[in-house]
Amino acid sequence: MGLYGSDKDWWALAFTPKNDTLKKLVKRRGGVRRKDHVVSLQITEASGDTTATHLTDILKNGDVKDAEIAAAFGAN
């Protein structure tokens, strides 16, 4: 596990698996946080393929109405 950056403005966290079984699937997992929210997540597979997800316009728990959550997850 590695932690980089400044706790005031941003930080990045990276995980490298220790388990041999997991190492066959995932080379690295990481995330970046700026100020008060996560802005990106990244997974690098053992094959070298990378999936990067960039997050914008993030709503926090109190920002989303219960009805909207129920509709999104099919619990009308």
N, CA and C atoms as an extended XYZ file, in Angstrom:
228
Properties=species:S:1:pos:R:3:atomname:S:1:resname:S:1:resid:I:1 pbc="F F F"
N         0.850       -1.169        0.000 N   MET     1
C         0.000        0.000        0.000 CA  MET     1
C         0.891        1.227        0.000 C   MET     1
N         0.523        2.213       -0.804 N   GLY     2
C         1.267        3.463       -0.840 CA  GLY     2
C         0.318        4.640       -0.763 C   GLY     2
N         0.737        5.669       -0.052 N   LEU     3
C        -0.056        6.888        0.082 CA  LEU     3
C         0.822        8.046       -0.363 C   LEU     3
N         0.295        8.864       -1.279 N   TYR     4
C         1.069        9.953       -1.844 CA  TYR     4
C         0.252       11.236       -1.777 C   TYR     4
N         0.920       12.378       -1.733 N   GLY     5
C         0.231       13.661       -1.811 CA  GLY     5
C         0.191       14.394       -0.492 C   GLY     5
N        -0.763       15.317       -0.443 N   SER     6
C        -0.932       16.187        0.709 CA  SER     6
C        -2.327       15.991        1.273 C   SER     6
N        -2.455       15.833        2.565 N   ASP     7
C        -3.778       15.639        3.150 CA  ASP     7
C        -4.644       16.890        3.023 C   ASP     7
N        -4.046       18.044        2.738 N   LYS     8
C        -4.804       19.289        2.612 CA  LYS     8
C        -5.484       19.408        1.247 C   LYS     8
N        -4.764       19.144        0.163 N   ASP     9
C        -5.282       19.384       -1.174 CA  ASP     9
C        -5.671       18.105       -1.924 C   ASP     9
N        -4.841       17.108       -1.882 N   TRP    10
C        -5.118       15.879       -2.609 CA  TRP    10
C        -4.281       14.746       -2.039 C   TRP    10
N        -4.699       13.518       -2.366 N   TRP    11
C        -3.886       12.356       -2.048 CA  TRP    11
C        -4.234       11.225       -3.008 C   TRP    11
N        -3.307       10.324       -3.171 N   ALA    12
C        -3.513        9.141       -4.003 CA  ALA    12
C        -3.132        7.932       -3.170 C   ALA    12
N        -3.911        6.898       -3.311 N   LEU    13
C        -3.702        5.670       -2.557 CA  LEU    13
C        -3.571        4.527       -3.552 C   LEU    13
N        -2.553        3.701       -3.394 N   ALA    14
C        -2.335        2.572       -4.300 CA  ALA    14
C        -2.189        1.288       -3.497 C   ALA    14
N        -2.835        0.249       -3.977 N   PHE    15
C        -2.767       -1.063       -3.339 CA  PHE    15
C        -2.156       -2.062       -4.316 C   PHE    15
N        -1.247       -2.872       -3.828 N   THR    16
C        -0.670       -3.957       -4.602 CA  THR    16
C        -0.976       -5.244       -3.855 C   THR    16
N        -1.586       -6.229       -4.521 N   PRO    17
C        -1.969       -7.455       -3.817 CA  PRO    17
C        -0.766       -8.242       -3.300 C   PRO    17
N        -0.946       -8.865       -2.155 N   LYS    18
C         0.073       -9.746       -1.579 CA  LYS    18
C        -0.236      -11.207       -1.884 C   LYS    18
N        -1.508      -11.527       -1.994 N   ASN    19
C        -1.975      -12.887       -2.220 CA  ASN    19
C        -1.642      -13.326       -3.651 C   ASN    19
N        -1.003      -14.499       -3.804 N   ASP    20
C        -0.600      -14.980       -5.122 CA  ASP    20
C        -1.781      -15.174       -6.067 C   ASP    20
N        -2.912      -15.628       -5.550 N   THR    21
C        -4.094      -15.819       -6.387 CA  THR    21
C        -4.580      -14.487       -6.942 C   THR    21
N        -4.625      -13.463       -6.113 N   LEU    22
C        -5.067      -12.144       -6.549 CA  LEU    22
C        -4.051      -11.501       -7.494 C   LEU    22
N        -2.773      -11.755       -7.277 N   LYS    23
C        -1.733      -11.209       -8.147 CA  LYS    23
C        -1.894      -11.687       -9.588 C   LYS    23
N        -2.491      -12.856       -9.770 N   LYS    24
C        -2.716      -13.381      -11.119 CA  LYS    24
C        -3.782      -12.571      -11.855 C   LYS    24
N        -4.604      -11.825      -11.116 N   LEU    25
C        -5.688      -11.039      -11.698 CA  LEU    25
C        -5.409       -9.537      -11.714 C   LEU    25
N        -4.907       -9.026      -10.590 N   VAL    26
C        -4.761       -7.576      -10.417 CA  VAL    26
C        -3.319       -7.228      -10.083 C   VAL    26
N        -2.781       -6.284      -10.832 N   LYS    27
C        -1.422       -5.816      -10.564 CA  LYS    27
C        -1.433       -4.672       -9.555 C   LYS    27
N        -2.441       -3.781       -9.713 N   ARG    28
C        -2.497       -2.599       -8.856 CA  ARG    28
C        -3.901       -2.018       -8.852 C   ARG    28
N        -4.281       -1.405       -7.741 N   ARG    29
C        -5.563       -0.725       -7.579 CA  ARG    29
C        -5.274        0.610       -6.930 C   ARG    29
N        -5.869        1.672       -7.433 N   GLY    30
C        -5.579        2.968       -6.855 CA  GLY    30
C        -6.743        3.936       -6.947 C   GLY    30
N        -6.588        5.057       -6.283 N   GLY    31
C        -7.602        6.096       -6.299 CA  GLY    31
C        -6.977        7.437       -5.965 C   GLY    31
N        -7.614        8.505       -6.450 N   VAL    32
C        -7.142        9.867       -6.180 CA  VAL    32
C        -8.290       10.662       -5.577 C   VAL    32
N        -7.977       11.407       -4.560 N   ARG    33
C        -8.965       12.250       -3.885 CA  ARG    33
C        -8.444       13.680       -3.884 C   ARG    33
N        -9.340       14.617       -4.234 N   ARG    34
C        -9.019       16.049       -4.172 CA  ARG    34
C        -9.989       16.704       -3.211 C   ARG    34
N        -9.427       17.471       -2.318 N   LYS    35
C       -10.227       18.168       -1.299 CA  LYS    35
C       -11.152       17.185       -0.586 C   LYS    35
N       -12.466       17.229       -0.884 N   ASP    36
C       -13.396       16.406       -0.115 CA  ASP    36
C       -14.076       15.299       -0.919 C   ASP    36
N       -13.533       14.928       -2.094 N   HIS    37
C       -14.166       13.844       -2.847 CA  HIS    37
C       -13.173       13.073       -3.729 C   HIS    37
N       -13.500       11.822       -3.959 N   VAL    38
C       -12.693       10.963       -4.830 CA  VAL    38
C       -12.936       11.405       -6.264 C   VAL    38
N       -11.869       11.574       -7.044 N   VAL    39
C       -12.017       12.027       -8.424 CA  VAL    39
C       -11.687       10.954       -9.454 C   VAL    39
N       -10.944        9.924       -9.059 N   SER    40
C       -10.666        8.857      -10.010 CA  SER    40
C       -10.311        7.560       -9.300 C   SER    40
N       -10.621        6.471       -9.988 N   LEU    41
C       -10.291        5.128       -9.520 CA  LEU    41
C        -9.604        4.413      -10.676 C   LEU    41
N        -8.633        3.564      -10.368 N   GLN    42
C        -7.913        2.866      -11.433 CA  GLN    42
C        -7.581        1.441      -10.998 C   GLN    42
N        -7.765        0.517      -11.926 N   ILE    43
C        -7.373       -0.874      -11.706 CA  ILE    43
C        -6.472       -1.282      -12.862 C   ILE    43
N        -5.302       -1.812      -12.548 N   THR    44
C        -4.412       -2.358      -13.561 CA  THR    44
C        -4.389       -3.862      -13.383 C   THR    44
N        -4.837       -4.563      -14.419 N   GLU    45
C        -4.893       -6.015      -14.366 CA  GLU    45
C        -3.502       -6.605      -14.589 C   GLU    45
N        -3.325       -7.847      -14.214 N   ALA    46
C        -2.051       -8.530      -14.389 CA  ALA    46
C        -1.650       -8.578      -15.858 C   ALA    46
N        -2.631       -8.593      -16.754 N   SER    47
C        -2.371       -8.635      -18.200 CA  SER    47
C        -1.825       -7.311      -18.731 C   SER    47
N        -1.942       -6.249      -17.908 N   GLY    48
C        -1.503       -4.927      -18.332 CA  GLY    48
C        -2.651       -4.010      -18.711 C   GLY    48
N        -3.852       -4.574      -18.926 N   ASP    49
C        -5.022       -3.750      -19.218 CA  ASP    49
C        -5.334       -2.868      -18.011 C   ASP    49
N        -5.779       -1.651      -18.288 N   THR    50
C        -6.105       -0.702      -17.227 CA  THR    50
C        -7.518       -0.167      -17.406 C   THR    50
N        -8.248       -0.079      -16.313 N   THR    51
C        -9.559        0.549      -16.294 CA  THR    51
C        -9.462        1.784      -15.421 C   THR    51
N        -9.785        2.937      -15.998 N   ALA    52
C        -9.744        4.194      -15.254 CA  ALA    52
C       -11.142        4.797      -15.247 C   ALA    52
N       -11.615        5.162      -14.081 N   THR    53
C       -12.926        5.785      -13.921 CA  THR    53
C       -12.720        7.171      -13.331 C   THR    53
N       -13.218        8.181      -14.034 N   HIS    54
C       -13.111        9.560      -13.550 CA  HIS    54
C       -14.492       10.005      -13.089 C   HIS    54
N       -14.575       10.522      -11.883 N   LEU    55
C       -15.843       10.884      -11.267 CA  LEU    55
C       -16.033       12.398      -11.280 C   LEU    55
N       -17.232       12.834      -11.706 N   THR    56
C       -17.553       14.258      -11.703 CA  THR    56
C       -18.971       14.440      -11.171 C   THR    56
N       -19.297       15.633      -10.774 N   ASP    57
C       -20.642       15.959      -10.285 CA  ASP    57
C       -21.146       14.941       -9.270 C   ASP    57
N       -20.340       14.678       -8.280 N   ILE    58
C       -20.639       13.663       -7.275 CA  ILE    58
C       -21.687       14.177       -6.292 C   ILE    58
N       -22.710       13.358       -6.071 N   LEU    59
C       -23.726       13.663       -5.077 CA  LEU    59
C       -23.455       12.836       -3.833 C   LEU    59
N       -23.582       13.448       -2.691 N   LYS    60
C       -23.374       12.737       -1.432 CA  LYS    60
C       -24.711       12.235       -0.911 C   LYS    60
N       -24.699       11.397        0.092 N   ASN    61
C       -25.905       10.738        0.610 CA  ASN    61
C       -27.111       11.656        0.748 C   ASN    61
N       -26.973       12.775        1.374 N   GLY    62
C       -28.103       13.660        1.610 CA  GLY    62
C       -28.572       14.403        0.372 C   GLY    62
N       -27.800       14.359       -0.714 N   ASP    63
C       -28.131       15.087       -1.931 CA  ASP    63
C       -29.087       14.332       -2.854 C   ASP    63
N       -29.315       13.060       -2.604 N   VAL    64
C       -30.144       12.234       -3.485 CA  VAL    64
C       -31.405       11.816       -2.727 C   VAL    64
N       -32.555       12.079       -3.328 N   LYS    65
C       -33.833       11.746       -2.693 CA  LYS    65
C       -34.054       10.236       -2.689 C   LYS    65
N       -34.738        9.733       -1.656 N   ASP    66
C       -35.011        8.304       -1.526 CA  ASP    66
C       -35.720        7.741       -2.757 C   ASP    66
N       -36.660        8.493       -3.315 N   ALA    67
C       -37.409        8.034       -4.489 CA  ALA    67
C       -36.487        7.852       -5.695 C   ALA    67
N       -35.509        8.742       -5.829 N   GLU    68
C       -34.565        8.642       -6.930 CA  GLU    68
C       -33.670        7.406       -6.774 C   GLU    68
N       -33.255        7.120       -5.560 N   ILE    69
C       -32.452        5.930       -5.293 CA  ILE    69
C       -33.263        4.675       -5.591 C   ILE    69
N       -34.506        4.639       -5.138 N   ALA    70
C       -35.375        3.485       -5.367 CA  ALA    70
C       -35.582        3.265       -6.863 C   ALA    70
N       -35.796        4.330       -7.629 N   ALA    71
C       -35.998        4.206       -9.063 CA  ALA    71
C       -34.738        3.695       -9.756 C   ALA    71
N       -33.583        4.152       -9.326 N   ALA    72
C       -32.324        3.748       -9.948 CA  ALA    72
C       -32.022        2.278       -9.725 C   ALA    72
N       -32.467        1.739       -8.593 N   PHE    73
C       -32.187        0.344       -8.268 CA  PHE    73
C       -33.416       -0.560       -8.429 C   PHE    73
N       -34.435       -0.043       -9.116 N   GLY    74
C       -35.598       -0.863       -9.429 CA  GLY    74
C       -36.482       -1.219       -8.249 C   GLY    74
N       -36.482       -0.411       -7.207 N   ALA    75
C       -37.288       -0.704       -6.017 CA  ALA    75
C       -38.467        0.258       -5.928 C   ALA    75
N       -39.141        0.474       -7.028 N   ASN    76
C       -40.269        1.417       -7.049 CA  ASN    76
C       -41.277        0.927       -6.106 C   ASN    76
